[in-house]
Amino acid sequence: MSILKIIQVFLAVLLLTACASVTVKSRINQVIDYPPKYEERATLYFFWLVGEKRIDVAEICEKEVSQMQTILMPTDFLLALFTATIYSPITIRVWCDP
């Protein structure tokens, strides 16, 4: 197997598995089957260590917040990879109680 083929397989596996998330729910056994009310890509830098994004969920949700999530989407990972993690975006989502 050539080195180019190994690199292609490695990148394909990396891109297919490059997803991580942190989810905070307001109720433990809550099942959310509707799309988020708010979604935005936050701009962070240098391996997601520099930068800050604050979101006022009181402005987003009229009632209570049912779930908040930060997720590293494959597209976020690709952007970080192509910029050598100088630009390291992450996606933020907020779900409100219906």
C-alpha positions in Angstrom: 0.0 0.0 0.0 1.5 3.4 -1.0 2.0 6.2 1.5 -0.5 8.3 -0.4 -3.2 5.7 0.0 -2.5 5.4 3.7 -2.8 9.2 4.1 -6.1 9.2 2.2 -7.5 6.4 4.3 -6.3 8.1 7.5 -7.9 11.5 6.5 -11.2 9.8 5.5 -11.4 8.0 8.8 -10.5 11.2 10.6 -13.1 13.3 8.8 -15.9 10.7 9.4 -15.2 10.5 13.1 -14.3 14.1 13.8 -17.3 15.0 15.9 -17.4 15.8 19.6 -20.1 17.4 21.7 -21.0 18.7 25.2 -24.7 18.7 26.0 -26.5 20.2 29.0 -30.2 19.4 29.5 -32.6 21.0 31.9 -34.2 17.6 32.7 -32.4 14.2 32.9 -34.6 12.0 30.8 -35.7 14.6 28.4 -36.1 13.6 24.7 -35.8 16.4 22.2 -37.1 15.6 18.8 -37.3 19.1 17.3 -34.7 21.3 15.7 -32.8 23.9 17.8 -34.1 27.4 17.9 -30.6 28.9 17.8 -27.5 27.7 16.0 -24.3 29.6 15.4 -20.6 28.9 14.7 -18.4 30.5 17.3 -15.0 31.7 16.4 -12.2 30.3 18.6 -8.5 30.1 17.9 -5.4 27.9 18.6 -6.8 24.4 19.4 -10.1 25.9 20.8 -8.2 27.5 23.7 -8.4 31.2 22.8 -11.6 33.1 22.3 -15.0 33.3 24.0 -18.6 33.3 22.9 -21.3 34.3 25.2 -25.0 33.7 24.5 -27.9 35.2 26.4 -30.4 32.4 26.4 -33.0 34.7 28.0 -33.1 36.6 24.7 -33.4 33.4 22.6 -36.0 31.5 24.6 -39.2 33.0 25.8 -39.8 30.1 28.2 -37.1 27.9 29.7 -34.1 26.4 27.9 -34.5 22.7 27.4 -31.0 22.0 26.1 -27.7 23.7 25.2 -25.0 22.1 23.2 -21.5 22.8 21.8 -20.6 20.5 19.0 -17.5 20.1 16.9 -18.9 19.3 13.5 -16.9 17.7 10.7 -16.9 21.1 8.8 -15.6 22.8 11.9 -12.8 20.3 12.2 -12.0 20.7 8.5 -11.7 24.5 8.9 -9.4 24.0 11.9 -7.4 21.4 10.0 -6.8 23.6 7.0 -5.7 26.5 9.1 -3.5 24.4 11.4 -6.0 25.2 14.3 -5.2 28.9 14.1 -9.0 29.3 13.4 -10.9 26.7 15.4 -14.7 27.1 15.0 -17.3 25.3 17.1 -21.0 25.1 16.6 -23.4 26.2 19.4 -27.0 25.1 19.6 -29.9 26.1 21.9 -33.2 24.3 22.3 -36.1 26.1 24.0 -39.2 24.5 25.7 -42.1 24.4 23.2 
